[in-house]
Amino acid sequence: MSFNWTREIGRALGIVVLWSLLAMAFNAVSPSRIAWVGIWPSTYGADTAVVPPSYVETDPPILRLDQAIAKYQAANVVFLDARDPEDFVLGHIPGAINFPFDYYDDYAAAVLPQLTEDADIVTYCGGADCELSLYLARQLINEGFGRVSIFFGGNTAWEEAGLPLREERGP
């Protein structure tokens, strides 16, 4: 009995086609299906919220880029940059106040009096690899501030969207 390459290649292709059809059928009925065609949002897309790995449901709400921009343009909103001062001076969202979480006690006396109870507070940091904004938001909630949200895309998402950054010293 001789080995028939044509028949074996045909069987292998048949298996590939069968599994492909099964995968497409599963995708079609899956609640988290993947679109066949279209433009998928990037990690920092305006309609996609980036969520920190340690985020829990009881944490302050996460803002998408479009929501952060809308808050930025609104009145009575304070953006707090939770990064270290060295990163802040290299570029931050214009008008943001540097409140580095790692130096919370050192900055609290200067920053907390600038925050009113009726102000919307948005914390942010460097982007998807930085959770300082989450930790700062949790601390502010513990301090009694009720209108706190987190722009977890942070400086990276802001810059990637072509929005301006400012270089200056913090308090």
C-alpha positions in Angstrom: 0.0 0.0 0.0 1.5 3.3 -1.1 1.1 6.7 0.6 -1.2 9.0 -1.3 -0.2 12.6 -0.7 -3.1 14.0 -2.6 -5.7 12.2 -0.4 -3.9 13.1 2.8 -3.6 16.8 1.9 -7.3 16.7 1.0 -8.2 15.2 4.4 -6.1 17.8 6.2 -7.8 20.6 4.3 -11.1 19.1 5.0 -10.3 19.1 8.8 -9.2 22.8 8.6 -12.4 23.8 6.7 -14.6 21.9 9.2 -12.9 23.5 12.2 -13.1 26.9 10.6 -16.8 26.5 10.0 -17.3 25.5 13.6 -15.3 28.5 14.8 -17.4 30.8 12.6 -20.6 29.3 13.9 -19.5 29.6 17.5 -18.5 33.3 16.9 -21.9 34.0 15.3 -23.8 32.9 18.5 -21.3 34.1 21.1 -22.3 37.1 23.2 -18.7 38.4 22.9 -18.4 37.7 19.2 -15.8 39.4 17.0 -17.0 41.5 14.1 -16.0 40.1 10.7 -15.4 43.5 9.1 -15.0 47.0 10.5 -12.7 49.2 12.4 -12.1 47.9 15.9 -11.3 50.4 18.6 -7.8 50.7 19.8 -6.9 50.3 23.4 -7.5 54.0 24.0 -10.4 54.5 21.6 -12.9 57.1 22.4 -15.6 54.5 22.8 -13.6 52.1 24.9 -12.9 52.4 28.6 -9.5 51.1 29.7 -9.9 49.4 33.1 -7.2 48.9 35.7 -6.4 45.3 36.6 -7.2 45.8 40.3 -10.4 47.8 39.6 -13.5 46.6 41.5 -17.2 47.5 41.1 -17.2 49.7 44.2 -14.4 51.9 42.8 -15.2 55.3 41.3 -16.4 55.2 37.7 -13.9 54.8 34.8 -14.1 57.4 32.0 -13.6 56.7 28.3 -11.5 59.2 26.3 -14.6 61.0 25.0 -16.0 61.3 28.5 -12.7 62.7 29.8 -12.7 65.3 27.0 -16.3 66.3 27.8 -15.4 66.7 31.5 -12.3 68.7 30.6 -14.4 71.1 28.6 -17.0 71.4 31.4 -17.0 73.9 34.3 -16.0 73.0 37.8 -13.9 69.9 37.0 -10.5 69.4 38.4 -8.0 67.0 36.8 -5.5 65.5 39.2 -2.3 63.9 37.8 -1.3 61.1 40.1 2.2 60.6 38.6 5.5 61.6 40.1 6.5 65.2 39.7 9.3 64.2 37.3 6.8 62.7 34.9 4.3 65.6 35.4 6.8 68.3 34.3 7.5 66.4 31.1 3.9 66.8 29.9 0.4 66.7 31.4 -3.1 67.6 30.6 -3.3 71.4 30.6 -4.7 72.8 33.9 -4.1 69.5 35.8 -2.8 69.6 39.3 0.0 67.3 40.2 -1.0 65.2 43.2 1.4 62.2 43.1 -0.1 59.3 44.9 3.3 58.1 46.1 3.8 61.4 47.9 0.2 61.9 49.0 1.0 63.1 52.5 3.6 65.6 51.1 1.1 67.1 48.6 -2.2 66.8 50.5 -1.9 70.1 52.4 -1.3 72.0 49.1 -3.8 70.2 46.9 -6.8 69.3 49.1 -7.8 72.9 49.8 -8.1 73.4 46.0 -10.8 70.8 45.8 -14.4 71.8 46.6 -17.1 69.3 47.6 -19.2 70.2 44.5 -16.3 69.8 42.0 -16.0 66.9 39.7 -12.6 65.3 40.2 -10.9 63.3 37.5 -7.8 61.4 38.4 -5.4 60.1 35.8 -1.8 58.9 35.4 0.4 57.5 32.7 -2.0 55.0 31.0 -2.8 51.3 31.0 0.3 50.3 32.9 -0.3 52.8 35.7 -2.8 52.4 38.6 -1.8 55.4 40.6 -5.0 57.2 39.4 -7.1 54.4 40.8 -5.3 54.5 44.2 -5.6 58.3 44.3 -9.3 58.1 43.5 -9.8 55.6 46.3 -8.0 57.8 48.7 -10.1 60.9 47.7 -13.3 58.9 48.3 -11.9 57.9 51.7 -11.3 61.7 52.4 -15.0 62.4 51.7 -15.0 63.5 48.1 -18.0 62.1 46.4 -17.7 63.1 42.7 -14.5 61.3 41.7 -13.9 59.5 38.5 -10.8 57.9 36.9 -9.5 58.5 33.4 -7.4 55.4 33.2 -6.2 56.0 29.7 -4.4 59.0 31.2 -1.6 60.9 29.6 -0.9 58.3 27.0 -4.5 58.2 25.6 -4.7 62.0 25.7 -1.5 62.4 23.7 -2.4 59.6 21.2 -5.6 61.4 20.5 -3.6 64.4 19.5 -4.8 66.5 22.4 -2.4 69.1 23.9 0.0 68.5 26.8 1.6 71.1 28.8 5.1 71.1 30.3 5.3 72.9 33.7 6.1 72.5 37.3 3.6 71.2 39.8 2.8 72.8 43.2 
